[in-house]
């Protein structure tokens, strides 16, 4: 059974590599992934999956299902790129097209590996008459933390027995850590224009309202949980110094380890925005973009994935690929490699190695990182686990041109095929060995303490 899935992936490796490269050469930012979504959904349809498109008011979201009944195992896929990260497969920064998007998170690999795994599982299920269903989720806009949140609001994850996914990384490891919950929102302030020199008293500055709100937010930082993060940019600040700005906008991210902490900080920030309008005699409105939950890693599923990672093994890179990695590292600040070594628990002896060749041991400690993912919402609905395989050079920051370079190369493709095999073997065990699902569900129920998932999206919020 397992050999059937592995053989499928070995026999179709070049097809999967070509598809990943094709999506890499057609990078599309969040909510605009029409090419990638079509390519992936077409492949699944040709493989016999039933495909439903335009999920959650998102034209680039889809679900592909093969089989019926229980259990239903979901494999999550992503395929959005990042703006401004265009890059050739080169060890020096060299955009394909200046200011164009690029796959700086390796989602071209992520979506294809998950697709390949789903088809490999289907082939094994047909051959061995395995009951149940395998389901691929085509999830757009992970980079804006939107896709799975809007999909979750429609209930498409509610009947899953478990969900598994992966992400390209610098290490071969199961994610034992949590990621932060988040709210993303913009505050629009509306004032009154006037000549800033001859009649400032006639104006009401929307820009000053933004500035005062941000001052208030800075003062509240002392009184929120130390692990929280508040980031902002002023997206609109006026047109010229001699015009009192009638309109200004500030965009905030609020992150914290738990969803209820985000909600508390968010409510306080809304009070701050009200104070800013009172001080400036302006008006304001809040544009809520998205919110997501913290990630709940399921230890039972993580242990199963780790077993399959040891069975499959880590990617093996050639001398030529190693040399390319060293050249990439030479073009990065040395501090990046040092920090990556410390974070991963690697030793200083391994410092000169550009790619990870080990499978990291499982950790019992569920720590928290400052990043966020909309996989978190899925993890509050059904038992969920995630892992990484080595697809990029040690020390390369995510969302960088260095990651784009490896995501379009044989380095990224090797990590992708490894991930597809791990996903396929994990899904097959979940399909055929009920004890894993029972234990994962028991852990899940204890973790959420019977708290029902409530979408963080206000009513009438639409993807954008």
C-alpha positions as CSV (number, residue, x, y, z in Angstrom):
1,X,0.0,0.0,0.0
2,X,2.7,2.5,1.0
3,X,4.9,1.3,-1.8
4,X,2.1,2.0,-4.3
5,X,2.0,5.6,-3.2
6,X,5.8,6.0,-3.2
7,X,6.0,4.4,-6.6
8,X,3.5,6.8,-8.0
9,X,5.4,9.8,-6.7
10,X,8.8,8.4,-8.0
11,X,7.3,7.6,-11.5
12,X,5.7,11.1,-11.7
13,X,8.5,13.1,-10.1
14,X,9.5,14.9,-13.4
15,X,5.8,15.8,-14.0
16,X,5.5,17.3,-10.5
17,X,8.8,19.1,-10.9
18,X,7.7,20.6,-14.2
19,X,4.4,21.8,-12.7
20,X,6.2,23.4,-9.7
21,X,8.5,25.2,-12.0
22,X,5.7,26.3,-14.2
23,X,3.9,27.9,-11.3
24,X,7.2,29.4,-10.2
25,X,7.5,31.1,-13.6
26,X,3.9,32.4,-13.2
27,X,4.0,34.0,-9.8
28,X,0.7,35.5,-8.6
29,X,0.0,37.4,-5.4
30,X,-2.8,36.7,-3.0
31,X,-6.3,36.4,-4.4
32,X,-4.9,36.6,-8.0
33,X,-3.6,33.0,-8.3
34,X,-5.8,32.2,-11.3
35,X,-3.1,30.4,-13.3
36,X,-1.8,28.2,-10.4
37,X,-5.3,27.4,-9.2
38,X,-6.4,26.3,-12.7
39,X,-3.3,24.2,-13.2
40,X,-3.6,22.4,-9.9
41,X,-7.4,21.9,-10.1
42,X,-7.2,20.6,-13.7
43,X,-4.5,18.0,-12.7
44,X,-6.7,16.8,-9.9
45,X,-9.8,16.6,-12.1
46,X,-7.8,14.6,-14.7
47,X,-6.8,12.2,-11.9
48,X,-10.5,11.5,-11.2
49,X,-11.2,14.0,-8.3
50,X,-14.4,15.9,-8.1
51,X,-13.5,19.6,-8.1
52,X,-15.6,22.4,-6.6
53,X,-14.3,25.9,-7.4
54,X,-14.8,29.4,-6.1
55,X,-15.1,28.5,-2.4
56,X,-15.8,31.2,0.2
57,X,-16.3,34.0,-2.5
58,X,-12.8,33.4,-3.7
59,X,-12.5,32.5,-7.4
60,X,-9.0,30.9,-6.8
61,X,-10.1,28.7,-3.9
62,X,-11.2,25.1,-4.7
63,X,-11.7,21.7,-3.1
64,X,-10.9,18.4,-4.9
65,X,-12.3,15.1,-3.4
66,X,-11.9,11.5,-4.2
67,X,-13.9,8.8,-2.4
68,X,-16.9,8.7,-0.1
69,X,-17.7,8.0,3.5
70,X,-15.4,8.1,6.5
71,X,-12.7,8.9,7.3
72,X,-12.1,12.1,5.4
73,X,-8.5,13.2,5.4
74,X,-7.7,16.7,4.2
75,X,-4.4,17.8,2.7
76,X,-3.9,21.6,2.5
77,X,-2.3,23.3,-0.5
78,X,-1.2,26.9,-1.1
79,X,0.1,28.7,-4.2
80,X,0.3,32.4,-3.7
81,X,3.5,34.4,-4.3
82,X,4.8,37.6,-2.7
83,X,5.0,41.1,-4.3
84,X,8.3,42.5,-5.4
85,X,10.4,39.4,-5.0
86,X,11.1,38.4,-8.6
87,X,14.4,36.5,-8.8
88,X,16.1,34.1,-11.2
89,X,17.7,30.8,-10.1
90,X,20.9,32.7,-9.3
91,X,23.2,33.0,-6.3
92,X,23.2,36.8,-6.8
93,X,20.2,39.0,-6.6
94,X,18.9,39.2,-10.1
95,X,15.2,39.8,-10.7
96,X,13.4,38.2,-13.6
97,X,11.4,41.4,-13.8
98,X,11.9,44.3,-11.5
99,X,9.2,44.7,-8.8
100,X,7.3,41.7,-10.1
101,X,6.2,38.9,-7.7
102,X,8.2,35.9,-6.7
103,X,7.8,32.7,-4.7
104,X,9.6,33.8,-1.6
105,X,7.8,31.3,0.6
106,X,8.0,28.4,-1.8
107,X,4.3,28.0,-2.2
108,X,4.8,26.8,-5.8
109,X,6.3,23.7,-4.1
110,X,3.7,23.6,-1.3
111,X,0.7,23.3,-3.6
112,X,2.2,20.8,-5.9
113,X,3.6,18.5,-3.2
114,X,0.2,18.4,-1.5
115,X,-1.5,17.7,-4.9
116,X,0.9,14.9,-5.7
117,X,0.3,13.3,-2.3
118,X,-3.4,13.5,-2.7
119,X,-3.3,11.7,-6.1
120,X,-0.8,9.1,-4.8
121,X,-3.2,8.3,-1.9
122,X,-6.1,8.0,-4.3
123,X,-4.1,5.5,-6.4
124,X,-3.3,3.4,-3.4
125,X,-6.9,3.6,-2.2
126,X,-8.2,2.3,-5.6
127,X,-5.6,-0.5,-5.7
128,X,-6.3,-1.7,-2.2
129,X,-10.0,-0.9,-2.0
130,X,-9.5,1.5,0.9
131,X,-12.7,3.1,2.2
132,X,-13.1,6.8,3.0
133,X,-12.1,10.0,1.2
134,X,-9.0,12.0,0.4
135,X,-9.6,15.8,0.0
136,X,-7.2,18.4,-1.4
137,X,-7.9,22.0,-0.4
138,X,-6.7,24.6,-2.8
139,X,-6.1,27.6,-0.5
140,X,-5.3,31.0,-1.8
141,X,-4.0,34.1,0.0
142,X,-2.0,32.5,2.8
143,X,0.4,35.4,2.7
144,X,-2.4,37.8,3.6
145,X,-3.8,35.2,6.1
146,X,-7.2,35.2,4.4
147,X,-7.8,32.1,2.3
148,X,-8.4,29.4,4.9
149,X,-10.2,31.9,7.2
150,X,-12.8,32.6,4.5
151,X,-13.0,28.9,3.6
152,X,-13.5,28.0,7.3
153,X,-16.4,30.4,7.6
154,X,-18.3,28.4,4.9
155,X,-17.8,25.2,7.0
156,X,-15.7,23.3,4.5
157,X,-13.3,21.9,7.1
158,X,-16.1,20.9,9.6
159,X,-16.4,17.2,8.4
160,X,-12.7,16.5,8.3
161,X,-11.3,13.7,10.5
162,X,-7.8,15.3,10.3
163,X,-5.8,17.8,8.2
164,X,-2.2,17.6,7.3
165,X,0.1,20.0,5.5
166,X,3.7,21.1,5.1
167,X,5.8,24.2,4.3
168,X,9.1,24.6,2.6
169,X,11.9,25.4,5.0
170,X,15.6,25.0,5.9
171,X,15.1,22.0,8.1
172,X,13.4,18.6,8.1
173,X,11.1,18.9,11.1
174,X,7.6,18.6,12.5
175,X,6.2,21.9,13.7
176,X,5.8,21.4,17.5
177,X,5.4,25.1,18.0
178,X,2.3,27.4,17.9
179,X,2.0,30.4,15.7
180,X,0.3,33.7,16.8
181,X,-3.3,34.7,16.3
182,X,-3.8,37.9,14.3
183,X,-6.1,40.7,13.3
184,X,-5.4,42.8,10.2
185,X,-7.4,46.0,9.9
186,X,-7.2,49.5,8.5
187,X,-8.5,52.7,10.1
188,X,-9.7,55.4,7.8
189,X,-9.8,59.0,9.2
190,X,-11.8,61.7,7.5
191,X,-11.2,65.4,8.2
192,X,-11.5,68.7,6.3
193,X,-9.1,70.2,3.8
194,X,-7.8,73.7,4.1
195,X,-4.8,75.9,3.3
196,X,-2.2,74.9,5.9
197,X,-0.7,78.4,5.8
198,X,-3.5,80.9,5.4
199,X,-6.4,79.1,7.0
200,X,-5.3,76.1,9.1
201,X,-8.1,76.8,11.6
202,X,-10.6,75.8,8.9
203,X,-9.1,72.4,8.5
204,X,-9.3,69.2,10.4
205,X,-6.3,66.9,9.9
206,X,-6.9,63.3,9.2
207,X,-3.2,62.7,9.3
208,X,-2.9,64.1,12.9
209,X,-5.7,61.6,13.8
210,X,-3.5,58.8,12.5
211,X,-0.5,60.1,14.3
212,X,-2.4,60.5,17.6
213,X,-3.8,57.0,17.2
214,X,-0.4,55.6,16.8
215,X,0.9,57.5,19.8
216,X,-1.9,56.0,21.9
217,X,-1.1,52.5,20.5
218,X,2.5,53.0,21.5
219,X,1.5,53.9,25.1
220,X,-0.8,50.9,25.4
221,X,2.0,48.5,24.5
222,X,3.3,48.5,28.1
223,X,0.0,47.1,29.3
224,X,-0.5,44.1,26.9
225,X,0.9,40.6,27.1
226,X,4.7,40.8,26.5
227,X,4.4,38.2,23.6
228,X,2.0,40.5,21.7
229,X,3.2,42.3,18.6
230,X,1.6,45.4,16.9
231,X,2.9,46.4,13.5
232,X,1.7,49.3,11.4
233,X,2.2,51.4,8.2
234,X,0.6,54.7,7.3
235,X,-0.7,53.9,3.8
236,X,-2.2,57.3,3.2
237,X,-0.9,60.5,4.8
238,X,-1.9,63.4,2.6
239,X,-0.9,64.9,-0.7
240,X,1.1,68.0,0.0
241,X,2.4,69.8,3.2
242,X,0.4,73.0,2.5
243,X,-2.9,71.1,2.4
244,X,-4.5,70.0,5.7
245,X,-5.0,66.3,4.9
246,X,-8.7,65.5,4.6
247,X,-8.1,61.7,4.5
248,X,-5.5,59.4,6.0
249,X,-5.2,55.7,6.6
250,X,-3.2,53.5,9.0
251,X,-2.9,49.7,8.6
252,X,-2.3,47.5,11.7
253,X,-1.4,43.9,12.4
254,X,-2.1,42.8,16.0
255,X,-0.6,39.4,17.0
256,X,-0.7,37.5,20.2
257,X,-0.2,33.9,21.3
258,X,-4.0,33.3,21.8
259,X,-7.1,34.4,19.9
260,X,-8.8,36.0,23.0
261,X,-5.7,38.1,23.6
262,X,-5.9,39.5,20.1
263,X,-9.5,40.4,20.6
264,X,-8.8,42.2,23.8
265,X,-6.0,44.3,22.3
266,X,-8.0,45.0,19.2
267,X,-11.0,46.3,21.2
268,X,-8.6,48.6,23.1
269,X,-7.1,49.9,19.9
270,X,-10.6,50.7,18.6
271,X,-11.1,52.8,21.7
272,X,-7.8,54.6,20.9
273,X,-9.1,55.3,17.4
274,X,-12.2,56.9,18.9
275,X,-10.0,59.1,21.2
276,X,-8.0,60.2,18.1
277,X,-11.2,61.4,16.4
278,X,-12.3,63.3,19.5
279,X,-8.9,65.1,19.8
280,X,-8.9,66.1,16.1
281,X,-12.7,66.6,15.5
282,X,-12.5,64.1,12.6
283,X,-14.5,61.0,11.9
284,X,-13.3,57.5,11.2
285,X,-14.3,54.0,10.1
286,X,-12.6,50.6,10.5
287,X,-11.9,48.3,7.6
288,X,-11.4,44.8,9.0
289,X,-9.4,42.7,6.5
290,X,-8.8,39.4,8.2
291,X,-8.2,37.6,11.4
292,X,-6.8,34.2,12.2
293,X,-6.4,31.8,15.1
294,X,-3.2,30.6,16.8
295,X,-1.9,27.3,15.6
296,X,-2.6,24.2,17.7
297,X,-0.1,21.5,16.7
298,X,-1.5,18.0,17.3
299,X,1.2,15.9,18.9
300,X,-0.3,12.5,17.9
301,X,-0.4,13.6,14.2
302,X,3.1,15.1,14.6
303,X,4.5,11.8,15.9
304,X,3.0,9.9,13.0
305,X,4.5,12.4,10.5
306,X,7.8,12.1,12.2
307,X,7.7,8.3,11.7
308,X,7.0,8.8,8.1
309,X,9.8,11.4,7.7
310,X,12.3,8.8,9.1
311,X,10.9,6.2,6.7
312,X,11.2,8.5,3.6
313,X,14.5,10.2,4.7
314,X,15.7,13.7,4.1
315,X,16.5,15.2,0.7
316,X,20.0,14.4,-0.7
317,X,21.8,17.2,-2.5
318,X,24.6,17.0,-5.0
319,X,28.0,18.7,-4.8
320,X,26.8,21.2,-7.4
321,X,23.7,22.0,-5.3
322,X,25.8,22.4,-2.2
323,X,28.1,24.8,-4.0
324,X,25.1,26.9,-5.1
325,X,23.9,26.9,-1.5
326,X,27.3,28.2,-0.3
327,X,27.3,31.0,-2.8
328,X,23.8,32.0,-1.6
329,X,25.1,32.0,2.0
330,X,28.0,34.2,0.9
331,X,25.5,36.8,-0.2
332,X,23.7,36.9,3.2
333,X,24.7,38.5,6.5
334,X,26.6,35.9,8.5
335,X,24.3,36.6,11.5
336,X,21.4,35.0,9.6
337,X,23.2,31.6,9.5
338,X,24.2,31.9,13.1
339,X,20.7,32.7,14.3
340,X,19.3,29.8,12.2
341,X,21.7,27.4,13.8
342,X,20.8,28.5,17.2
343,X,17.1,28.4,16.5
344,X,17.2,24.9,15.1
345,X,19.5,23.4,17.7
346,X,22.2,22.6,15.2
347,X,25.8,22.7,16.4
348,X,28.6,25.0,15.3
349,X,30.3,22.1,13.6
350,X,27.5,22.1,11.0
351,X,27.9,25.8,10.3
352,X,29.6,25.3,6.9
353,X,26.8,23.1,5.6
354,X,24.3,25.0,3.5
355,X,21.5,22.5,3.6
356,X,20.0,20.4,6.4
357,X,20.6,16.6,6.0
358,X,19.1,15.6,9.4
359,X,15.6,15.0,10.5
360,X,15.2,17.1,13.6
361,X,14.0,15.2,16.8
362,X,10.5,15.8,18.0
363,X,10.1,18.4,20.7
364,X,7.6,18.0,23.6
365,X,7.6,21.8,24.2
366,X,4.9,23.7,22.4
367,X,6.5,27.1,22.2
368,X,5.1,30.1,20.3
369,X,6.6,32.1,17.5
370,X,5.8,35.6,16.3
371,X,4.6,34.5,12.9
372,X,1.1,33.6,11.9
373,X,-0.7,31.3,9.5
374,X,-4.3,30.7,8.5
375,X,-3.6,27.0,9.1
376,X,-4.3,28.0,12.7
377,X,-8.0,28.3,11.9
378,X,-8.1,24.7,10.5
379,X,-6.3,23.5,13.7
380,X,-9.2,24.8,15.8
381,X,-11.7,22.9,13.7
382,X,-10.0,19.5,13.3
383,X,-6.8,17.8,14.4
384,X,-4.0,19.3,12.3
385,X,-0.3,18.9,11.9
386,X,2.4,20.6,9.8
387,X,6.0,19.9,8.9
388,X,8.9,21.3,6.8
389,X,11.4,19.7,4.5
390,X,14.7,21.3,3.4
391,X,14.0,23.3,0.3
392,X,16.2,26.3,1.0
393,X,19.6,27.3,2.4
394,X,20.2,27.5,6.1
395,X,19.9,31.2,7.2
396,X,17.9,32.4,4.3
397,X,15.0,34.5,5.6
398,X,11.6,33.6,4.4
399,X,10.1,36.2,2.1
400,X,13.5,36.8,0.5
401,X,15.0,36.5,-3.0
402,X,17.2,33.7,-1.8
403,X,14.2,31.5,-1.1
404,X,12.8,32.4,-4.6
405,X,16.0,31.2,-6.1
406,X,15.9,27.8,-4.4
407,X,12.1,27.4,-4.9
408,X,12.6,27.4,-8.7
409,X,15.6,24.9,-8.6
410,X,16.3,21.2,-8.1
411,X,17.0,22.0,-4.5
412,X,13.4,23.0,-3.8
413,X,12.0,20.2,-6.0
414,X,13.9,17.6,-4.0
415,X,12.4,18.9,-0.7
416,X,9.0,19.0,-2.4
417,X,9.0,15.3,-3.5
418,X,10.2,14.4,0.0
419,X,7.2,16.3,1.5
420,X,4.8,14.6,-1.0
421,X,5.9,11.2,0.2
422,X,5.6,12.1,3.9
423,X,2.1,13.5,3.3
424,X,1.0,10.4,1.3
425,X,2.2,7.9,3.8
426,X,0.7,9.8,6.7
427,X,-2.6,10.1,5.0
428,X,-2.7,6.4,4.2
429,X,-2.0,5.5,7.9
430,X,-4.9,7.8,8.9
431,X,-7.1,6.2,6.4
432,X,-6.4,2.6,7.4
433,X,-5.5,2.7,11.1
434,X,-8.3,4.1,13.2
435,X,-6.3,4.3,16.4
436,X,-4.3,7.3,15.1
437,X,-7.4,9.3,14.4
438,X,-9.0,8.3,17.7
439,X,-6.0,9.4,19.6
440,X,-5.6,12.6,17.6
441,X,-9.3,13.5,18.2
442,X,-9.0,12.8,21.9
443,X,-6.0,15.1,22.1
444,X,-7.8,17.7,20.0
445,X,-10.9,17.7,22.2
446,X,-8.8,18.2,25.4
447,X,-6.9,21.0,23.8
448,X,-9.8,23.1,22.7
449,X,-11.8,22.3,25.9
450,X,-15.0,22.0,23.9
451,X,-14.8,25.6,22.8
452,X,-16.5,25.9,19.4
453,X,-14.6,27.6,16.7
454,X,-16.1,31.0,15.9
455,X,-15.0,32.8,12.8
456,X,-12.9,35.9,13.5
457,X,-14.5,37.6,10.5
458,X,-17.2,40.1,11.2
459,X,-20.5,39.6,9.3
460,X,-20.5,40.8,5.7
461,X,-16.7,40.8,5.5
462,X,-15.7,39.9,2.0
463,X,-12.3,38.7,0.7
464,X,-10.2,41.5,-0.8
